[in-house]
């Protein structure tokens, strides 16, 4: 059953006419979005730091479990990312069109919860999958239990991201940033309680970290729902009104736009996560060190990722308004802002790798010495490819804002699995380069992606 269409006079989005004006508009929503993305990812930083206080083996188990968890998380993220182009282009064409945005957000949340049972069933085979890939049996068992604890919060994490993208299209990012801070603080407290067994709760260690994260995701989702209900502008869209009313046409559009995004994200993310499988074939300590260095690189990546999400909103508004000069300004400002954003962390990490490693593992414990040495060796290589990482994520998100999703899917598949992974596998396992070869493979994939996606974006802008 379709909703009744109200006829309001179209009001196209008013966009800046200068490069500096567009940069200010981008930063207005981009800085809070980047900060929120950074802080939200801090959940995994907190998990890794606290798990590191248990043992390097638990760090390795968390890393291996995350490989499987994020594989399915990325498959489910396509509908979430479809919110930005659908809502921003609709708002660009008509600022008064609340119905179109409501249809999109509602059906995205439908898709998320409809596919949750399938994802959870697949996640239940985590231990078996890791054993199939030749990982340590004890570590694989721990990883399986950790992932099942995380799976509880998966749909709420995805739904929260969808609501955040909806609010970003309305240029509401400051309060969502505050909500993310509250949710992250809650996760830290819950970690303290469940991992180490405080306030009368049994000591659950790695499983406790998964439970804490899931509870934090559920809490965060409730906060966003409450905010949307209380905010006058957001509530005017009536996102949750007649929530169970079907809209098969928009559901189909969400899936059509979302599945290439899911595969694109999976191609990229699984390159980094599958690399830990290669590290695990070298040794448990190498896998633990990789997980720590990857956590640092991913933390830095959150800044340009959040900024690029804002860029997708800006270019979507311009595209919806039919303003071609504005689309070019949105693209150029987003790429520049993303490069500067990632350098905020890349430079200090490159200069102080030992201090960075000390945040995860106790330098005074002799049993941590080998892992720390590996981390210190990995970090300079990881920071070297961050420039290309910021360029490729900016180009990718900008193309999504233009609803250009099929060719980027092909290009990322080529970049990461025809170039990146083979280079990583061969250098790490077939040459004397060893564990560092994994990082060189990641760099090769990111450089290829930056070139191919950048060329595609230039073609679209012309």
Phi, psi and omega in degrees: 000130182268159180278156178287127183275124176265139185261094175257148179297131180300138178226096182296152179296137176270121187242150179300150181255003179232160179297316181292324177297319178292322179297318178296318179295320178296312183294329181301319177261336185286320181297311176297324179292320178295317179296318179296319179295319179297312183291322178297319177292340179302339174305315182286328174297313179299315178303310184296318179297313182290321177295326178299338178282349176274297178187156174301329179295324178290326175298316179297319179297318178297320180294315180293320178296323179294330176304311181289315182301311184286339174300314181279330174299318180291324175298326180274353186276347181303309177301325178299315182287341177290341181300315185300304180295323181295312183284316184294319178292324177295319180288329177294322180284327181201109181295342181268359187275081179283333184296316183297317179295319180300316179301316183294310183296318181299314183288331175297315179294323174305309182300318182302310184282335176291325182270354182302312180303322179295316181296319181295318178300316179295322180293337181293347179260021182303310182300315181296321179296317181293321177296322178300324180274012172081022181276161181303135186296315182294317179295320180296321179296317178296319181297320180299317179291322179298316182294320180294328175291322178291328187299333181301321185268357186303308182296328180288325176295315180293317181295324177296319178297322179296318179293323177296318179294323175298314180295325178296323178295338176268006182062033176250102184230342184288310178295317174304324176299315179298320179295322177295320177300315179297316180296321179292319176298320178298321178297318178299317179295316180295324174301313180301323182285309190275325181291312188259357176073062179249164180057038175082001179272139178300149177287111185254352177051238188297318178298323178299324177296320178293317178297316180299316180296318180296317178297323178294322178297315180296316179298317180297319179298317179298322178298316182292320177299316179298317181297317180297324179289330184270331182284129186298312182293312181296320182291337180296341179279345177051050184304322187261005177286133182050047187300329185273004178285128183282152176215081190293328179296314179288327176300317178297319180295320178299316181291318180298319179281329187280325187293323174295327177294320177301313181293321178300312179295322179294317177304315183288306185296322183288339173299312181291321182284324179291335179298332178290334174296317177298317178298321179296331176289334176281315179172159181294320181294321176297321178295319178295317180294320178297318181300320180292312181296322178294323178299320178295312181298319180292324178298316177295323181297333183299330180292306176292331178296312177297319179294322180291328175297321175295321177298323178296323177293315182297315182287332175293319176299316180295319179295317179297326179279352181072028184257093185294317176302323180292326177296322179291321177295320179298320181293311184294317180294323180295315181296315179298314182297323180293321179296313179296324183296316183288334179291341179302322178258329185299317183295308179296325178295319179294325182280330185229064183293325181292319177297320179299316179297326182292341178290337183259322185230147179288116182294339185276347179275121182302326183292345179267353189300315183292320179296316180299318179298320178294317180300314181299327177284328182285322191300317178300325178290319180298318181290335181294328183267002185295329177301311181293327178297318180292323180292315183292323180290325177296312180297319181296313181292323178296320177295324177295322177299334176269005184062029176261099189237342186282310178295319174303324176299314179297315184295320179290325176299317178294313186299314189268332185247341172268329181253298191299302185294315177302319178298315180298315183295313183293312181297321185284320189251344184245358179228176180278358178297325175070217187301326179298335180299330177300316182291325176294325177294319177299319179296318179299318179295318181291322178297315179299317180296319181299320181291310184292314180291323177297319179294321178296318179296316178300319180297317180293322182289334179279000000 
